[in-house]
Amino acid sequence: MQEDTMTEAIEHLENWCTDQHKLLSKNLDLMERGLLHTSEGRVGGGVVDTTDASIARTKESLAELESVLQIIRDDSAEQEADGPSE
């Protein structure tokens, strides 16, 4: 019973990571093509374009999500190879 709950939680995590990866990938594509920009207001007025920094952070986030997804997939493959547990 507890194993089923854990399996379900891992499936939800995998789905969430996959969804986030899709969203971030789309945002990255739009930023790299110059169709999406980010900016930040500064004290004392003015706005600073932060698109380059956002691209870098998005790439880091994508790498982290890919790492988590790989861990989940590796663990799932290992469990399938081990067969059902009792």
PyMOL Python script that loads the backbone (N, CA, C, O; Angstrom):
from pymol import cmd

cmd.read_pdbstr("""\
ATOM      1  N   MET A   1       0.822  -1.194   0.000  1.00  0.00           N
ATOM      2  CA  MET A   1       0.000   0.000   0.000  1.00  0.00           C
ATOM      3  C   MET A   1       0.867   1.259   0.000  1.00  0.00           C
ATOM      4  O   MET A   1       0.642   2.173  -0.793  1.00  0.00           O
ATOM      5  N   GLN A   2       1.852   1.301   0.889  1.00  0.00           N
ATOM      6  CA  GLN A   2       2.724   2.469   0.954  1.00  0.00           C
ATOM      7  C   GLN A   2       3.546   2.586  -0.330  1.00  0.00           C
ATOM      8  O   GLN A   2       3.829   3.692  -0.792  1.00  0.00           O
ATOM      9  N   GLU A   3       3.926   1.448  -0.902  1.00  0.00           N
ATOM     10  CA  GLU A   3       4.692   1.462  -2.152  1.00  0.00           C
ATOM     11  C   GLU A   3       3.860   2.058  -3.287  1.00  0.00           C
ATOM     12  O   GLU A   3       4.388   2.781  -4.131  1.00  0.00           O
ATOM     13  N   ASP A   4       2.543   1.750  -3.309  1.00  0.00           N
ATOM     14  CA  ASP A   4       1.660   2.324  -4.326  1.00  0.00           C
ATOM     15  C   ASP A   4       1.598   3.839  -4.198  1.00  0.00           C
ATOM     16  O   ASP A   4       1.606   4.550  -5.203  1.00  0.00           O
ATOM     17  N   THR A   5       1.536   4.330  -2.974  1.00  0.00           N
ATOM     18  CA  THR A   5       1.502   5.769  -2.733  1.00  0.00           C
ATOM     19  C   THR A   5       2.795   6.411  -3.210  1.00  0.00           C
ATOM     20  O   THR A   5       2.769   7.482  -3.816  1.00  0.00           O
ATOM     21  N   MET A   6       3.914   5.773  -2.944  1.00  0.00           N
ATOM     22  CA  MET A   6       5.208   6.299  -3.377  1.00  0.00           C
ATOM     23  C   MET A   6       5.301   6.290  -4.903  1.00  0.00           C
ATOM     24  O   MET A   6       5.777   7.252  -5.505  1.00  0.00           O
ATOM     25  N   THR A   7       4.852   5.216  -5.516  1.00  0.00           N
ATOM     26  CA  THR A   7       4.866   5.124  -6.977  1.00  0.00           C
ATOM     27  C   THR A   7       4.013   6.223  -7.589  1.00  0.00           C
ATOM     28  O   THR A   7       4.404   6.848  -8.575  1.00  0.00           O
ATOM     29  N   GLU A   8       2.854   6.452  -7.006  1.00  0.00           N
ATOM     30  CA  GLU A   8       1.962   7.508  -7.494  1.00  0.00           C
ATOM     31  C   GLU A   8       2.607   8.885  -7.332  1.00  0.00           C
ATOM     32  O   GLU A   8       2.506   9.726  -8.225  1.00  0.00           O
ATOM     33  N   ALA A   9       3.262   9.114  -6.208  1.00  0.00           N
ATOM     34  CA  ALA A   9       3.936  10.397  -5.974  1.00  0.00           C
ATOM     35  C   ALA A   9       5.056  10.610  -6.999  1.00  0.00           C
ATOM     36  O   ALA A   9       5.239  11.718  -7.504  1.00  0.00           O
ATOM     37  N   ILE A  10       5.791   9.557  -7.295  1.00  0.00           N
ATOM     38  CA  ILE A  10       6.877   9.651  -8.279  1.00  0.00           C
ATOM     39  C   ILE A  10       6.308   9.922  -9.668  1.00  0.00           C
ATOM     40  O   ILE A  10       6.883  10.695 -10.434  1.00  0.00           O
ATOM     41  N   GLU A  11       5.185   9.292  -9.996  1.00  0.00           N
ATOM     42  CA  GLU A  11       4.543   9.547 -11.289  1.00  0.00           C
ATOM     43  C   GLU A  11       4.094  11.002 -11.395  1.00  0.00           C
ATOM     44  O   GLU A  11       4.257  11.628 -12.442  1.00  0.00           O
ATOM     45  N   HIS A  12       3.529  11.541 -10.315  1.00  0.00           N
ATOM     46  CA  HIS A  12       3.118  12.950 -10.304  1.00  0.00           C
ATOM     47  C   HIS A  12       4.331  13.861 -10.467  1.00  0.00           C
ATOM     48  O   HIS A  12       4.274  14.853 -11.195  1.00  0.00           O
ATOM     49  N   LEU A  13       5.424  13.525  -9.792  1.00  0.00           N
ATOM     50  CA  LEU A  13       6.651  14.315  -9.914  1.00  0.00           C
ATOM     51  C   LEU A  13       7.168  14.271 -11.349  1.00  0.00           C
ATOM     52  O   LEU A  13       7.560  15.297 -11.904  1.00  0.00           O
ATOM     53  N   GLU A  14       7.166  13.092 -11.940  1.00  0.00           N
ATOM     54  CA  GLU A  14       7.631  12.963 -13.324  1.00  0.00           C
ATOM     55  C   GLU A  14       6.757  13.790 -14.269  1.00  0.00           C
ATOM     56  O   GLU A  14       7.269  14.477 -15.153  1.00  0.00           O
ATOM     57  N   ASN A  15       5.440  13.721 -14.079  1.00  0.00           N
ATOM     58  CA  ASN A  15       4.530  14.503 -14.921  1.00  0.00           C
ATOM     59  C   ASN A  15       4.758  15.999 -14.741  1.00  0.00           C
ATOM     60  O   ASN A  15       4.776  16.750 -15.716  1.00  0.00           O
ATOM     61  N   TRP A  16       4.934  16.431 -13.492  1.00  0.00           N
ATOM     62  CA  TRP A  16       5.173  17.850 -13.211  1.00  0.00           C
ATOM     63  C   TRP A  16       6.478  18.303 -13.861  1.00  0.00           C
ATOM     64  O   TRP A  16       6.522  19.356 -14.496  1.00  0.00           O
ATOM     65  N   CYS A  17       7.539  17.513 -13.707  1.00  0.00           N
ATOM     66  CA  CYS A  17       8.834  17.864 -14.308  1.00  0.00           C
ATOM     67  C   CYS A  17       8.728  17.924 -15.828  1.00  0.00           C
ATOM     68  O   CYS A  17       9.299  18.814 -16.458  1.00  0.00           O
ATOM     69  N   THR A  18       8.008  16.990 -16.409  1.00  0.00           N
ATOM     70  CA  THR A  18       7.827  16.974 -17.860  1.00  0.00           C
ATOM     71  C   THR A  18       7.076  18.216 -18.326  1.00  0.00           C
ATOM     72  O   THR A  18       7.454  18.842 -19.315  1.00  0.00           O
ATOM     73  N   ASP A  19       6.006  18.570 -17.607  1.00  0.00           N
ATOM     74  CA  ASP A  19       5.245  19.775 -17.953  1.00  0.00           C
ATOM     75  C   ASP A  19       6.102  21.027 -17.833  1.00  0.00           C
ATOM     76  O   ASP A  19       6.079  21.888 -18.713  1.00  0.00           O
ATOM     77  N   GLN A  20       6.857  21.129 -16.744  1.00  0.00           N
ATOM     78  CA  GLN A  20       7.728  22.291 -16.549  1.00  0.00           C
ATOM     79  C   GLN A  20       8.789  22.365 -17.639  1.00  0.00           C
ATOM     80  O   GLN A  20       9.111  23.447 -18.131  1.00  0.00           O
ATOM     81  N   HIS A  21       9.326  21.217 -18.011  1.00  0.00           N
ATOM     82  CA  HIS A  21      10.351  21.164 -19.056  1.00  0.00           C
ATOM     83  C   HIS A  21       9.783  21.688 -20.376  1.00  0.00           C
ATOM     84  O   HIS A  21      10.442  22.453 -21.080  1.00  0.00           O
ATOM     85  N   LYS A  22       8.558  21.274 -20.707  1.00  0.00           N
ATOM     86  CA  LYS A  22       7.922  21.747 -21.940  1.00  0.00           C
ATOM     87  C   LYS A  22       7.738  23.262 -21.914  1.00  0.00           C
ATOM     88  O   LYS A  22       8.038  23.946 -22.892  1.00  0.00           O
ATOM     89  N   LEU A  23       7.242  23.780 -20.791  1.00  0.00           N
ATOM     90  CA  LEU A  23       7.022  25.227 -20.673  1.00  0.00           C
ATOM     91  C   LEU A  23       8.329  26.008 -20.770  1.00  0.00           C
ATOM     92  O   LEU A  23       8.419  26.996 -21.499  1.00  0.00           O
ATOM     93  N   LEU A  24       9.329  25.559 -20.037  1.00  0.00           N
ATOM     94  CA  LEU A  24      10.615  26.258 -20.060  1.00  0.00           C
ATOM     95  C   LEU A  24      11.274  26.170 -21.436  1.00  0.00           C
ATOM     96  O   LEU A  24      11.892  27.133 -21.892  1.00  0.00           O
ATOM     97  N   SER A  25      11.145  25.033 -22.090  1.00  0.00           N
ATOM     98  CA  SER A  25      11.712  24.879 -23.434  1.00  0.00           C
ATOM     99  C   SER A  25      11.069  25.860 -24.406  1.00  0.00           C
ATOM    100  O   SER A  25      11.753  26.471 -25.227  1.00  0.00           O
ATOM    101  N   LYS A  26       9.757  26.006 -24.306  1.00  0.00           N
ATOM    102  CA  LYS A  26       9.049  26.949 -25.176  1.00  0.00           C
ATOM    103  C   LYS A  26       9.490  28.381 -24.874  1.00  0.00           C
ATOM    104  O   LYS A  26       9.752  29.156 -25.794  1.00  0.00           O
ATOM    105  N   ASN A  27       9.575  28.737 -23.583  1.00  0.00           N
ATOM    106  CA  ASN A  27      10.037  30.076 -23.210  1.00  0.00           C
ATOM    107  C   ASN A  27      11.449  30.332 -23.719  1.00  0.00           C
ATOM    108  O   ASN A  27      11.737  31.407 -24.245  1.00  0.00           O
ATOM    109  N   LEU A  28      12.326  29.348 -23.562  1.00  0.00           N
ATOM    110  CA  LEU A  28      13.705  29.492 -24.026  1.00  0.00           C
ATOM    111  C   LEU A  28      13.735  29.724 -25.537  1.00  0.00           C
ATOM    112  O   LEU A  28      14.448  30.602 -26.023  1.00  0.00           O
ATOM    113  N   ASP A  29      12.969  28.941 -26.264  1.00  0.00           N
ATOM    114  CA  ASP A  29      12.905  29.104 -27.714  1.00  0.00           C
ATOM    115  C   ASP A  29      12.460  30.524 -28.078  1.00  0.00           C
ATOM    116  O   ASP A  29      13.056  31.160 -28.947  1.00  0.00           O
ATOM    117  N   LEU A  30      11.424  31.011 -27.419  1.00  0.00           N
ATOM    118  CA  LEU A  30      10.923  32.356 -27.707  1.00  0.00           C
ATOM    119  C   LEU A  30      11.949  33.432 -27.355  1.00  0.00           C
ATOM    120  O   LEU A  30      12.109  34.403 -28.095  1.00  0.00           O
ATOM    121  N   MET A  31      12.643  33.264 -26.230  1.00  0.00           N
ATOM    122  CA  MET A  31      13.661  34.243 -25.842  1.00  0.00           C
ATOM    123  C   MET A  31      14.825  34.239 -26.828  1.00  0.00           C
ATOM    124  O   MET A  31      15.310  35.296 -27.233  1.00  0.00           O
ATOM    125  N   GLU A  32      15.268  33.044 -27.211  1.00  0.00           N
ATOM    126  CA  GLU A  32      16.403  32.946 -28.132  1.00  0.00           C
ATOM    127  C   GLU A  32      16.062  33.490 -29.522  1.00  0.00           C
ATOM    128  O   GLU A  32      16.943  33.965 -30.238  1.00  0.00           O
ATOM    129  N   ARG A  33      14.798  33.420 -29.895  1.00  0.00           N
ATOM    130  CA  ARG A  33      14.364  33.960 -31.186  1.00  0.00           C
ATOM    131  C   ARG A  33      14.028  35.448 -31.100  1.00  0.00           C
ATOM    132  O   ARG A  33      13.673  36.064 -32.106  1.00  0.00           O
ATOM    133  N   GLY A  34      14.137  36.022 -29.909  1.00  0.00           N
ATOM    134  CA  GLY A  34      13.875  37.447 -29.735  1.00  0.00           C
ATOM    135  C   GLY A  34      12.407  37.811 -29.663  1.00  0.00           C
ATOM    136  O   GLY A  34      12.045  38.978 -29.809  1.00  0.00           O
ATOM    137  N   LEU A  35      11.555  36.817 -29.439  1.00  0.00           N
ATOM    138  CA  LEU A  35      10.118  37.061 -29.378  1.00  0.00           C
ATOM    139  C   LEU A  35       9.610  37.262 -27.956  1.00  0.00           C
ATOM    140  O   LEU A  35       8.484  37.720 -27.757  1.00  0.00           O
ATOM    141  N   LEU A  36      10.425  36.924 -26.975  1.00  0.00           N
ATOM    142  CA  LEU A  36      10.067  37.092 -25.569  1.00  0.00           C
ATOM    143  C   LEU A  36      11.242  37.739 -24.862  1.00  0.00           C
ATOM    144  O   LEU A  36      12.378  37.274 -24.956  1.00  0.00           O
ATOM    145  N   HIS A  37      10.956  38.802 -24.163  1.00  0.00           N
ATOM    146  CA  HIS A  37      11.997  39.518 -23.426  1.00  0.00           C
ATOM    147  C   HIS A  37      11.603  39.597 -21.961  1.00  0.00           C
ATOM    148  O   HIS A  37      10.418  39.619 -21.629  1.00  0.00           O
ATOM    149  N   THR A  38      12.591  39.640 -21.096  1.00  0.00           N
ATOM    150  CA  THR A  38      12.334  39.880 -19.684  1.00  0.00           C
ATOM    151  C   THR A  38      13.035  41.170 -19.302  1.00  0.00           C
ATOM    152  O   THR A  38      14.048  41.546 -19.892  1.00  0.00           O
ATOM    153  N   SER A  39      12.482  41.835 -18.311  1.00  0.00           N
ATOM    154  CA  SER A  39      13.086  43.090 -17.861  1.00  0.00           C
ATOM    155  C   SER A  39      12.808  43.269 -16.385  1.00  0.00           C
ATOM    156  O   SER A  39      11.991  42.566 -15.789  1.00  0.00           O
ATOM    157  N   GLU A  40      13.500  44.213 -15.822  1.00  0.00           N
ATOM    158  CA  GLU A  40      13.423  44.445 -14.389  1.00  0.00           C
ATOM    159  C   GLU A  40      13.500  45.950 -14.162  1.00  0.00           C
ATOM    160  O   GLU A  40      14.354  46.636 -14.724  1.00  0.00           O
ATOM    161  N   GLY A  41      12.594  46.447 -13.329  1.00  0.00           N
ATOM    162  CA  GLY A  41      12.631  47.860 -12.980  1.00  0.00           C
ATOM    163  C   GLY A  41      13.734  48.123 -11.975  1.00  0.00           C
ATOM    164  O   GLY A  41      14.057  47.261 -11.157  1.00  0.00           O
ATOM    165  N   ARG A  42      14.300  49.286 -12.033  1.00  0.00           N
ATOM    166  CA  ARG A  42      15.385  49.666 -11.125  1.00  0.00           C
ATOM    167  C   ARG A  42      14.939  50.809 -10.226  1.00  0.00           C
ATOM    168  O   ARG A  42      14.145  51.662 -10.622  1.00  0.00           O
ATOM    169  N   VAL A  43      15.465  50.807  -9.013  1.00  0.00           N
ATOM    170  CA  VAL A  43      15.203  51.906  -8.096  1.00  0.00           C
ATOM    171  C   VAL A  43      15.753  53.174  -8.738  1.00  0.00           C
ATOM    172  O   VAL A  43      16.875  53.189  -9.244  1.00  0.00           O
ATOM    173  N   GLY A  44      14.969  54.215  -8.714  1.00  0.00           N
ATOM    174  CA  GLY A  44      15.406  55.451  -9.346  1.00  0.00           C
ATOM    175  C   GLY A  44      14.958  55.543 -10.793  1.00  0.00           C
ATOM    176  O   GLY A  44      15.329  56.476 -11.506  1.00  0.00           O
ATOM    177  N   GLY A  45      14.173  54.591 -11.220  1.00  0.00           N
ATOM    178  CA  GLY A  45      13.632  54.636 -12.573  1.00  0.00           C
ATOM    179  C   GLY A  45      14.429  53.819 -13.557  1.00  0.00           C
ATOM    180  O   GLY A  45      15.541  53.368 -13.285  1.00  0.00           O
ATOM    181  N   GLY A  46      13.831  53.650 -14.688  1.00  0.00           N
ATOM    182  CA  GLY A  46      14.483  52.899 -15.751  1.00  0.00           C
ATOM    183  C   GLY A  46      14.173  51.417 -15.691  1.00  0.00           C
ATOM    184  O   GLY A  46      13.843  50.865 -14.641  1.00  0.00           O
ATOM    185  N   VAL A  47      14.285  50.807 -16.822  1.00  0.00           N
ATOM    186  CA  VAL A  47      14.049  49.374 -16.947  1.00  0.00           C
ATOM    187  C   VAL A  47      15.277  48.762 -17.614  1.00  0.00           C
ATOM    188  O   VAL A  47      15.814  49.303 -18.581  1.00  0.00           O
ATOM    189  N   VAL A  48      15.701  47.636 -17.082  1.00  0.00           N
ATOM    190  CA  VAL A  48      16.878  46.954 -17.607  1.00  0.00           C
ATOM    191  C   VAL A  48      16.434  45.633 -18.225  1.00  0.00           C
ATOM    192  O   VAL A  48      15.699  44.866 -17.604  1.00  0.00           O
ATOM    193  N   ASP A  49      16.879  45.378 -19.434  1.00  0.00           N
ATOM    194  CA  ASP A  49      16.582  44.113 -20.104  1.00  0.00           C
ATOM    195  C   ASP A  49      17.382  43.005 -19.421  1.00  0.00           C
ATOM    196  O   ASP A  49      18.603  43.094 -19.299  1.00  0.00           O
ATOM    197  N   THR A  50      16.689  41.975 -18.985  1.00  0.00           N
ATOM    198  CA  THR A  50      17.347  40.854 -18.299  1.00  0.00           C
ATOM    199  C   THR A  50      17.199  39.545 -19.086  1.00  0.00           C
ATOM    200  O   THR A  50      17.331  38.456 -18.528  1.00  0.00           O
ATOM    201  N   THR A  51      16.925  39.671 -20.374  1.00  0.00           N
ATOM    202  CA  THR A  51      16.671  38.483 -21.192  1.00  0.00           C
ATOM    203  C   THR A  51      17.856  37.523 -21.198  1.00  0.00           C
ATOM    204  O   THR A  51      17.668  36.314 -21.057  1.00  0.00           O
ATOM    205  N   ASP A  52      19.073  38.040 -21.357  1.00  0.00           N
ATOM    206  CA  ASP A  52      20.245  37.149 -21.382  1.00  0.00           C
ATOM    207  C   ASP A  52      20.380  36.368 -20.078  1.00  0.00           C
ATOM    208  O   ASP A  52      20.686  35.176 -20.092  1.00  0.00           O
ATOM    209  N   ALA A  53      20.151  37.043 -18.951  1.00  0.00           N
ATOM    210  CA  ALA A  53      20.219  36.364 -17.657  1.00  0.00           C
ATOM    211  C   ALA A  53      19.093  35.337 -17.540  1.00  0.00           C
ATOM    212  O   ALA A  53      19.293  34.258 -16.983  1.00  0.00           O
ATOM    213  N   SER A  54      17.921  35.667 -18.059  1.00  0.00           N
ATOM    214  CA  SER A  54      16.796  34.729 -18.024  1.00  0.00           C
ATOM    215  C   SER A  54      17.075  33.500 -18.876  1.00  0.00           C
ATOM    216  O   SER A  54      16.710  32.386 -18.499  1.00  0.00           O
ATOM    217  N   ILE A  55      17.715  33.692 -20.013  1.00  0.00           N
ATOM    218  CA  ILE A  55      18.081  32.559 -20.864  1.00  0.00           C
ATOM    219  C   ILE A  55      19.034  31.635 -20.107  1.00  0.00           C
ATOM    220  O   ILE A  55      18.868  30.416 -20.127  1.00  0.00           O
ATOM    221  N   ALA A  56      20.017  32.209 -19.451  1.00  0.00           N
ATOM    222  CA  ALA A  56      20.988  31.400 -18.692  1.00  0.00           C
ATOM    223  C   ALA A  56      20.297  30.641 -17.564  1.00  0.00           C
ATOM    224  O   ALA A  56      20.550  29.452 -17.372  1.00  0.00           O
ATOM    225  N   ARG A  57      19.420  31.322 -16.812  1.00  0.00           N
ATOM    226  CA  ARG A  57      18.708  30.656 -15.711  1.00  0.00           C
ATOM    227  C   ARG A  57      17.774  29.566 -16.235  1.00  0.00           C
ATOM    228  O   ARG A  57      17.640  28.509 -15.620  1.00  0.00           O
ATOM    229  N   THR A  58      17.136  29.826 -17.362  1.00  0.00           N
ATOM    230  CA  THR A  58      16.230  28.837 -17.940  1.00  0.00           C
ATOM    231  C   THR A  58      17.003  27.594 -18.376  1.00  0.00           C
ATOM    232  O   THR A  58      16.537  26.472 -18.175  1.00  0.00           O
ATOM    233  N   LYS A  59      18.166  27.786 -18.964  1.00  0.00           N
ATOM    234  CA  LYS A  59      19.000  26.638 -19.356  1.00  0.00           C
ATOM    235  C   LYS A  59      19.425  25.826 -18.136  1.00  0.00           C
ATOM    236  O   LYS A  59      19.452  24.596 -18.186  1.00  0.00           O
ATOM    237  N   GLU A  60      19.757  26.511 -17.039  1.00  0.00           N
ATOM    238  CA  GLU A  60      20.118  25.809 -15.800  1.00  0.00           C
ATOM    239  C   GLU A  60      18.926  25.021 -15.270  1.00  0.00           C
ATOM    240  O   GLU A  60      19.073  23.872 -14.855  1.00  0.00           O
ATOM    241  N   SER A  61      17.758  25.631 -15.284  1.00  0.00           N
ATOM    242  CA  SER A  61      16.550  24.953 -14.802  1.00  0.00           C
ATOM    243  C   SER A  61      16.220  23.744 -15.662  1.00  0.00           C
ATOM    244  O   SER A  61      15.834  22.697 -15.141  1.00  0.00           O
ATOM    245  N   LEU A  62      16.368  23.880 -16.971  1.00  0.00           N
ATOM    246  CA  LEU A  62      16.123  22.749 -17.864  1.00  0.00           C
ATOM    247  C   LEU A  62      17.083  21.599 -17.567  1.00  0.00           C
ATOM    248  O   LEU A  62      16.678  20.436 -17.558  1.00  0.00           O
ATOM    249  N   ALA A  63      18.337  21.918 -17.327  1.00  0.00           N
ATOM    250  CA  ALA A  63      19.326  20.881 -17.007  1.00  0.00           C
ATOM    251  C   ALA A  63      18.964  20.175 -15.703  1.00  0.00           C
ATOM    252  O   ALA A  63      19.102  18.957 -15.594  1.00  0.00           O
ATOM    253  N   GLU A  64      18.500  20.939 -14.716  1.00  0.00           N
ATOM    254  CA  GLU A  64      18.101  20.333 -13.443  1.00  0.00           C
ATOM    255  C   GLU A  64      16.886  19.431 -13.628  1.00  0.00           C
ATOM    256  O   GLU A  64      16.839  18.333 -13.074  1.00  0.00           O
ATOM    257  N   LEU A  65      15.907  19.883 -14.401  1.00  0.00           N
ATOM    258  CA  LEU A  65      14.730  19.056 -14.662  1.00  0.00           C
ATOM    259  C   LEU A  65      15.114  17.783 -15.411  1.00  0.00           C
ATOM    260  O   LEU A  65      14.611  16.704 -15.098  1.00  0.00           O
ATOM    261  N   GLU A  66      15.995  17.902 -16.391  1.00  0.00           N
ATOM    262  CA  GLU A  66      16.455  16.726 -17.135  1.00  0.00           C
ATOM    263  C   GLU A  66      17.154  15.736 -16.212  1.00  0.00           C
ATOM    264  O   GLU A  66      17.011  14.523 -16.371  1.00  0.00           O
ATOM    265  N   SER A  67      17.902  16.249 -15.258  1.00  0.00           N
ATOM    266  CA  SER A  67      18.592  15.389 -14.302  1.00  0.00           C
ATOM    267  C   SER A  67      17.587  14.627 -13.432  1.00  0.00           C
ATOM    268  O   SER A  67      17.728  13.423 -13.220  1.00  0.00           O
ATOM    269  N   VAL A  68      16.586  15.331 -12.939  1.00  0.00           N
ATOM    270  CA  VAL A  68      15.554  14.689 -12.111  1.00  0.00           C
ATOM    271  C   VAL A  68      14.805  13.645 -12.932  1.00  0.00           C
ATOM    272  O   VAL A  68      14.570  12.532 -12.463  1.00  0.00           O
ATOM    273  N   LEU A  69      14.432  14.005 -14.154  1.00  0.00           N
ATOM    274  CA  LEU A  69      13.722  13.054 -15.006  1.00  0.00           C
ATOM    275  C   LEU A  69      14.574  11.825 -15.302  1.00  0.00           C
ATOM    276  O   LEU A  69      14.052  10.711 -15.347  1.00  0.00           O
ATOM    277  N   GLN A  70      15.865  12.009 -15.502  1.00  0.00           N
ATOM    278  CA  GLN A  70      16.744  10.869 -15.771  1.00  0.00           C
ATOM    279  C   GLN A  70      16.826   9.949 -14.550  1.00  0.00           C
ATOM    280  O   GLN A  70      16.820   8.726 -14.689  1.00  0.00           O
ATOM    281  N   ILE A  71      16.903  10.535 -13.367  1.00  0.00           N
ATOM    282  CA  ILE A  71      16.930   9.736 -12.134  1.00  0.00           C
ATOM    283  C   ILE A  71      15.654   8.916 -12.018  1.00  0.00           C
ATOM    284  O   ILE A  71      15.701   7.728 -11.698  1.00  0.00           O
ATOM    285  N   ILE A  72      14.510   9.551 -12.278  1.00  0.00           N
ATOM    286  CA  ILE A  72      13.227   8.847 -12.197  1.00  0.00           C
ATOM    287  C   ILE A  72      13.189   7.711 -13.215  1.00  0.00           C
ATOM    288  O   ILE A  72      12.780   6.596 -12.893  1.00  0.00           O
ATOM    289  N   ARG A  73      13.610   7.993 -14.428  1.00  0.00           N
ATOM    290  CA  ARG A  73      13.577   6.960 -15.482  1.00  0.00           C
ATOM    291  C   ARG A  73      14.539   5.818 -15.179  1.00  0.00           C
ATOM    292  O   ARG A  73      14.205   4.650 -15.381  1.00  0.00           O
ATOM    293  N   ASP A  74      15.726   6.153 -14.696  1.00  0.00           N
ATOM    294  CA  ASP A  74      16.693   5.109 -14.340  1.00  0.00           C
ATOM    295  C   ASP A  74      16.149   4.229 -13.229  1.00  0.00           C
ATOM    296  O   ASP A  74      16.280   3.006 -13.276  1.00  0.00           O
ATOM    297  N   ASP A  75      15.538   4.852 -12.226  1.00  0.00           N
ATOM    298  CA  ASP A  75      14.980   4.106 -11.101  1.00  0.00           C
ATOM    299  C   ASP A  75      13.819   3.229 -11.565  1.00  0.00           C
ATOM    300  O   ASP A  75      13.690   2.084 -11.132  1.00  0.00           O
ATOM    301  N   SER A  76      12.976   3.766 -12.443  1.00  0.00           N
ATOM    302  CA  SER A  76      11.852   2.988 -12.965  1.00  0.00           C
ATOM    303  C   SER A  76      12.346   1.789 -13.758  1.00  0.00           C
ATOM    304  O   SER A  76      11.811   0.688 -13.627  1.00  0.00           O
ATOM    305  N   ALA A  77      13.361   2.002 -14.578  1.00  0.00           N
ATOM    306  CA  ALA A  77      13.919   0.904 -15.373  1.00  0.00           C
ATOM    307  C   ALA A  77      14.535  -0.159 -14.470  1.00  0.00           C
ATOM    308  O   ALA A  77      14.411  -1.357 -14.726  1.00  0.00           O
ATOM    309  N   GLU A  78      15.199   0.294 -13.415  1.00  0.00           N
ATOM    310  CA  GLU A  78      15.813  -0.640 -12.467  1.00  0.00           C
ATOM    311  C   GLU A  78      14.745  -1.464 -11.760  1.00  0.00           C
ATOM    312  O   GLU A  78      14.911  -2.670 -11.578  1.00  0.00           O
ATOM    313  N   GLN A  79      13.653  -0.822 -11.362  1.00  0.00           N
ATOM    314  CA  GLN A  79      12.575  -1.539 -10.683  1.00  0.00           C
ATOM    315  C   GLN A  79      11.901  -2.531 -11.617  1.00  0.00           C
ATOM    316  O   GLN A  79      11.537  -3.630 -11.199  1.00  0.00           O
ATOM    317  N   GLU A  80      11.730  -2.150 -12.888  1.00  0.00           N
ATOM    318  CA  GLU A  80      11.136  -3.070 -13.858  1.00  0.00           C
ATOM    319  C   GLU A  80      12.037  -4.278 -14.076  1.00  0.00           C
ATOM    320  O   GLU A  80      11.548  -5.397 -14.227  1.00  0.00           O
ATOM    321  N   ALA A  81      13.333  -4.062 -14.093  1.00  0.00           N
ATOM    322  CA  ALA A  81      14.283  -5.162 -14.283  1.00  0.00           C
ATOM    323  C   ALA A  81      14.273  -6.112 -13.087  1.00  0.00           C
ATOM    324  O   ALA A  81      14.454  -7.321 -13.235  1.00  0.00           O
ATOM    325  N   ASP A  82      14.055  -5.536 -11.885  1.00  0.00           N
ATOM    326  CA  ASP A  82      14.016  -6.354 -10.671  1.00  0.00           C
ATOM    327  C   ASP A  82      12.727  -7.155 -10.563  1.00  0.00           C
ATOM    328  O   ASP A  82      12.673  -8.143  -9.831  1.00  0.00           O
ATOM    329  N   GLY A  83      11.699  -6.746 -11.277  1.00  0.00           N
ATOM    330  CA  GLY A  83      10.420  -7.434 -11.205  1.00  0.00           C
ATOM    331  C   GLY A  83       9.592  -6.921 -10.047  1.00  0.00           C
ATOM    332  O   GLY A  83      10.040  -6.063  -9.285  1.00  0.00           O
ATOM    333  N   PRO A  84       8.383  -7.444  -9.912  1.00  0.00           N
ATOM    334  CA  PRO A  84       7.491  -6.977  -8.843  1.00  0.00           C
ATOM    335  C   PRO A  84       8.029  -7.347  -7.466  1.00  0.00           C
ATOM    336  O   PRO A  84       8.574  -8.430  -7.251  1.00  0.00           O
ATOM    337  N   SER A  85       7.854  -6.408  -6.548  1.00  0.00           N
ATOM    338  CA  SER A  85       8.288  -6.685  -5.171  1.00  0.00           C
ATOM    339  C   SER A  85       7.091  -7.120  -4.357  1.00  0.00           C
ATOM    340  O   SER A  85       5.951  -6.779  -4.673  1.00  0.00           O
ATOM    341  N   GLU A  86       7.354  -7.866  -3.318  1.00  0.00           N
ATOM    342  CA  GLU A  86       6.263  -8.370  -2.481  1.00  0.00           C
ATOM    343  C   GLU A  86       6.474  -7.982  -1.061  1.00  0.00           C
ATOM    344  O   GLU A  86       5.659  -8.315  -0.202  1.00  0.00           O
TER     345      GLU A  86
END
""", "prot")
cmd.dss("prot")
cmd.show_as("cartoon", "prot")
cmd.util.cbc("prot")
cmd.orient("prot")
